[in-house]
Amino acid sequence: ARILKASGRSVVVVEALDVSAGESGHTSAHLTEVVDTRYHSIRSKFGREGAQLVAQASRAAIDHIEKNVRSLSISCGFEGVPGFLVTEGNGHGEVDELEKELECMRECALNASITKNVPLPFEVAAALRVERQAQLHPVLYLDRLARSFTQDASVGVCRLFTHTRVLD
């Protein structure tokens, strides 16, 4: 909504509950370039360029959120942290899988490495450590973000309707 408004559009956002209700308000709020489908799988289906596009989009999303936090002075605990993808498995297959993923991540310009040193209360067989990831408090972030696009009347018009369910 903020991007559309900045381009001069009038925008209406309709939310069935509160802005940060549901999954958005209950997420762990780890912002990461490690996507659910592994990069080596994406590369095998969509080529190296496809995997690189996913990595670029993930990085852009984190950077966009950080830009919002800074430009709007959102006090939401935004912090740059490393991200980890771990395996507890002792079999070489799982570690080999992480090494294959590391190779592809590096092709996609992610700053990643293999480690066994992770901030967990148990040992792992191996982990991918990905730098320049982040975390934040999602409710504080989303509530301030929503207020920001409805308050500034200098460009476009934005209206936010919460507790409004669209059925048709």
Order of alpha helices (4+ residues) and beta strands (2+ residues): alpha-beta-alpha-beta-alpha-beta-alpha-beta-beta-alpha-beta
